[in-house]
Amino acid sequence: MPRDCIFCAQKANSNEDAIPLWLSEMFRGPGTMEHQPGIDKPTRTYAVTQPKMPIKRVCKKCNNGWMSRLESRAKPIIMRLLEATPARKCTLDIHECRTLALWSAKTAMVHEAVNPPENWAFSELDRCLIYTKDQVPGSTDVWLAPCANFASTFGISRILSNEGSPDRVGITTLCYGCLAIQIRKMSVSTTIPGAKVTIGEQPGPWPEVLLAIWPPAASSFCWPTEKGLDGEKGLEALANRFSGPVPDPAESVAYTGQFTNEA
């Protein structure tokens, strides 16, 4: 059955690389990639020379238009973060934080598109606004974290919800070598004014490790933070940072993917 572009609803006739090729080029070499399409699905491991995750859920007009322009705006910012060190820090201003938040939200939308629509956290309105208005979706938070002892790519997209409730929270955790990004989208259906979904947070050194770039709490940020994540174990802790809406959380892993170089 033909699929529609998740952004403009035209025919999906183009592959979008959920792991941008210019980023995956940094991890080229003999290795393996693991893919688990769901918590109740088996994990597949296969040999690759470069981490790739093409998703045919966008159209050529979006892929070659606003998505390409956003990628071009975000690339120099991401490269600067990847090249920074504790001895040679860099600064992100509020405009760069907004660009990075837009890019992160777009990437999270593409990642979750490997799953059925009922497992998506971002709404049709969210996707429409990001491509027509260049607007970060509401109720979206973005954090950065430095990661040591990790020379691979990592991605996991999760949906947290209560059984029988339409409210849900989407958590996408990504890592490209020393740069980890976490995106949280709160999807609340309640019509009660001021009502919020409360989610639990696992203990961890999150204030010292994470840099909250969206919504911005300052006009500029210094990168990297003094502390960071330690390898795959740290990334898994970050991916499991939120325990879900309370009470009675029921969580499901929607997608996980990891590339590891053999060398």
PyMOL commands that set and color helices and strands:
alter all, ss='L'
color gray80, all
select helices_A, chain A and resi 21-27+60-64+66-83+94-112+117-119+124-132+206-209+231-239
alter helices_A, ss='H'
color red, helices_A
select strands_A, chain A and resi 14-17+31-36+44-48+54-58+90-93+140-148+153-161+168-176+179-187+199-201+211-214+220-223+229-230+242-245+250-261
alter strands_A, ss='S'
color yellow, strands_A
deselect
rebuild
show_as cartoon
